[in-house]
Amino acid sequence: MALALIAGPSFAAAGDPPAAAPASVITTASAAQAPAATSLAQAPAKKPAQTAAKTPKKPKVAPDAQPTKAASVYLFRGFMGVFSLGMDELQTKLNAQGVKTKLLPHTGWAGVVNEIVAEAKSRPKGRYPIVIVGHSLGANAALMLAYRLGEQGVPVNLVITIDPTVPRPVSPTVGRYFNIYQANNGIGVAIDPAGISPKRVENYNTWDHANLTKPDVTHFTLDKNNDIQKQMYTLIMQALKR
């Protein structure tokens, strides 16, 4: 009993109101008694993750290819290279735009077949445009070169002939023939598209155009005419996509 008397002071005296529980205990108890659904309802709902739409990539466009050993434009002079200096003028204009060219006599067409074929085979996926231009006998050479390349499986984008003396041969592997000729001079002829689509061959008779019917426009000056030069230059740059 003595021990009970010593422990007594820790209890409330008789008649006193019951002591209140500590506040901290009440708060904790209330939280413990709250239903779990309440806390879930108060939490902000998570939005479903949105996947950003991928923008389709644009296909890469390869820059204009330039040959390494061959040329993009082959230019052929006529008889002995005396009457076809318009080819030199055209070469100068093209070189100024960074176009790789090769100027040759009309007899030189066979000597460049192998270099063009070798270049084409070395880069089958990066083929560069090929243009062939010639005046008079040089125009005949342009037709022959394009035809021979076609036999070797090398397509040519554009062939421009100025007053060729023969109407053929033509190749189905040439994208476009543009033939400028003077019908009344007894030398130049229209190209015969037999065997290929006529849409690929355009015969441009100078006598159908008033600006090219002047007395000073002849077989020997046709390639140097300013209007013809502009026409050839424009066609070539279009074929090269420049």
TAGIRA-V260175 format. One record per run of one state. SS is the DSSP state (~ for helix, > for strand, _ for the rest). FROM is the first residue (numbers start at 1). TO is the last residue. If there is no record, write none. Layout:
# TAGIRA-V260175
SS/FROM/TO + SS/FROM/TO
This chain:
# TAGIRA-V260175
_/1/1 + ~/2/10 + _/11/22 + ~/23/33 + _/34/35 + ~/36/42 + _/43/72 + >/73/76 + _/77/78 + ~/79/81 + _/82/85 + ~/86/95 + _/96/100 + >/101/104 + _/105/105 + ~/106/108 + _/109/109 + ~/110/122 + _/123/130 + >/131/135 + _/136/136 + ~/137/151 + _/152/155 + >/156/162 + _/163/173 + >/174/181 + _/182/197 + ~/198/200 + >/201/205 + ~/206/208 + _/209/209 + ~/210/212 + _/213/221 + ~/222/224 + _/225/225 + ~/226/239 + _/240/242
